Amino acid sequence: MIEGVKVKILTIHPSQDGDFREVFRSDEGLLDVIKQVSISRGLPGIIKAFHFHKNQDDLFYVLDGNILLGLSDQRTESPTFRENQRLLLGESYTPKIVLIPRGVFHGYRVLGDKPARVLYAMNNTYNQQNPDEGRVEFDDPKIGFDWNNISE
């Protein structure tokens, strides 16, 4: 596991009319504050990767569909520098939320034949004039992430 990445398995509380799950609580030590919540929609087969933030942590949760979440630790001071991590998220997998710390490159590939909707919460707001975001290609050889390996 990449240093600082946290995975919380969600508890599902079933009922006769559906179910209930707590996705995030302020008292569980994932994010100290949430300043923005967004939803991204990816079409089947697309890869949205890689990007990173210098001053922002992200929480990822898949609302619909399935994704392979790709993580790569490019923080030179980290004990897991240059390690990659993969997580399967979505309706076909155990429900979980993932904390992605600042500096960890991340992105996802939509799995299956339906779109995926990803809810993400951040501890900073997006600034269009000065975005806290860096990008590299999904197939950057320095990262060497295999998007065709659909496993954790």
Secondary structure, 3 states (H helix, E strand, C coil): CCCCCEEEECCEEEECCEEEECCCCCCCCCCCCCCEEEEEEECCCCEEEEEECCCCCEEEEEEECEEEEEEEECCCCCCCCCCEEEEEEECCCCCEEEEECCCEEEEEEEECCCCEEEEEEECCCCCCCCCCCEECCCCCCCCCCCCCCCCC
